[in-house]
């Protein structure tokens, strides 16, 4: 039982390049999330998926797109990376969006955009 | 007022003492509250959840919730150097959780 996994762990991009961050969970959770964490800013929600087949914008969605590929997988895409997207990205999952909503986090992807 | 407020610290506590971490929130409709621990360079790890007023104990950790006063706290008894980390308070909202910015706790040997 791996929990939430993310790939890659580290990535360096040049401005304008694109990339996709992958996330998978094996806990049979319905809801999945993408956060970014910046020094002094805390965790901020980028996008979330309440259930398979649905996605919604969070607090800071600009510059990102997501795909809920199936119940297990939720990917985050940067179409044209900018230095402001340098951050640590965390994927999380929970049994449901509402209610008790205990979220479990993946190990993170450390992204640098030059 | 920010949704979830925490003192950023650092909060320095001697080994063996009680560490007290506090969090206030603005949304009276919040029903569920969580404490996450995050070591430097690692991901947040859920350590406590609390859903009703009062205290909830789990080992050395006690979470306290007071919905009327809109605060939630975390007590760590017999603090150990391994408790040194950033502690994030979180609560539910319509699109999942909202997090405070965290309190940096340092346990001094």
Boltz contact constraints between the chains, C-beta under 6 A:
constraints:
  - contact:
      token1: [A, 33]
      token2: [B, 96]
      max_distance: 6.0
  - contact:
      token1: [A, 42]
      token2: [B, 99]
      max_distance: 6.0
  - contact:
      token1: [A, 42]
      token2: [B, 101]
      max_distance: 6.0
  - contact:
      token1: [A, 43]
      token2: [B, 99]
      max_distance: 6.0
  - contact:
      token1: [A, 48]
      token2: [B, 95]
      max_distance: 6.0
  - contact:
      token1: [A, 48]
      token2: [B, 96]
      max_distance: 6.0
  - contact:
      token1: [A, 90]
      token2: [B, 43]
      max_distance: 6.0
  - contact:
      token1: [A, 100]
      token2: [B, 32]
      max_distance: 6.0
  - contact:
      token1: [A, 101]
      token2: [B, 92]
      max_distance: 6.0
  - contact:
      token1: [A, 102]
      token2: [B, 46]
      max_distance: 6.0
  - contact:
      token1: [A, 102]
      token2: [B, 49]
      max_distance: 6.0
  - contact:
      token1: [A, 103]
      token2: [B, 97]
      max_distance: 6.0
  - contact:
      token1: [A, 105]
      token2: [B, 43]
      max_distance: 6.0
  - contact:
      token1: [A, 105]
      token2: [B, 44]
      max_distance: 6.0
  - contact:
      token1: [A, 107]
      token2: [B, 43]
      max_distance: 6.0
  - contact:
      token1: [A, 108]
      token2: [B, 43]
      max_distance: 6.0
